[in-house]
Amino acid sequence: MITLLETYTRPPRVSMFGFEIDPLSLDQAVEQIYEWTTWRSHRSRFVVTPNVDHAVMYQEHASLRAAYEHASLVLADGMPVIAAARLLGLPIPERVAGSDLVPELFERAADHGGLRVFLLGAAPGVATRAATYIEHHWPSVEVVDTYSPPLGFEHDARENETILAKIARARPDVLIVGFGAPKQELWVDAHRDRIEAAVTLCVGATIDFLAGEKRRAPVWMRKTGLEWLHRLLSEPKRLFGRYARDAWLFPRLVFHEWHQARDRRSGEVAQPG
């Protein structure tokens, strides 16, 4: 259900890499999410934050494409995505990473009467440490529960029922999911009709960052588009293959988008006035 406020304030989506992106700033995204916590829908609205790796996976993953079609907000993450948007002349104002979005939501909690959150994902014990950190630094945020599912849970119907029951009992305003992509997007999309949370955020390693399990890149690296380098140096065995693939395929996606945009402009010019 779209409220009148949403209808008049949300800018139209822009198309890039085959999916549509909401061209919102971090402030606008936070306000939209808080609006949704006030006006609950019959199903959980969910938010995805595509970066370079997501854009590459999207091209060959039909289930991920379906999840993106159902997402309520698609927010551009990753400076290369923003750079590509600027090259293509698309009005995406800034990067909105999940690891920035969540803390900013917490910063605004007092202004919105508090926030109830559920932390789902990360290794055993990590979400508990994140909950302790959150409640110490943001007293207006209540972590109503945490859960770390076992490996392979997404294929276990009984385990999925356990997760959904825990969320239903807690009934959070915001469910923060940290399974990593594309598992988190696929799981949320598959269960979106039964998730008892106003909004669900698919935000990767954010729970790990909040717990101190992983360290984010320095601010200067984030602003200059070098956060990927920090992560690669932190986890080379896990990330080298992925980043090498993305470095090969992503420029091709950008060139394809640029070529299509040029052809469209040429066609418009060629049409008689």
Secondary structure, 3 states (H helix, E strand, C coil): CCCHHHHHHCCCCEEECCEEECCCCHHHHHHHHHHHHHCCCCCCEEEECCCHHHHHHHCCCHHHHHHHHHCCEECCCCHHHHHHHHHCCCCCCCCCCHHHHHHHHHHCHHHHCCEEEEEEECCCCHHHHHHHHHHHHCCCEEEEEEECCCCCHHHCHHHHHHHHHHHHHHCCCEEEEECCCCHHHHHHHHHCCCCCCCEEEECCCHHHHHHCCCCCCCHHHHHCCCHHHHHHHHCHHHHHHHHHHHHHHHHHHHHHHHHHHHHHHHHHHHCCC
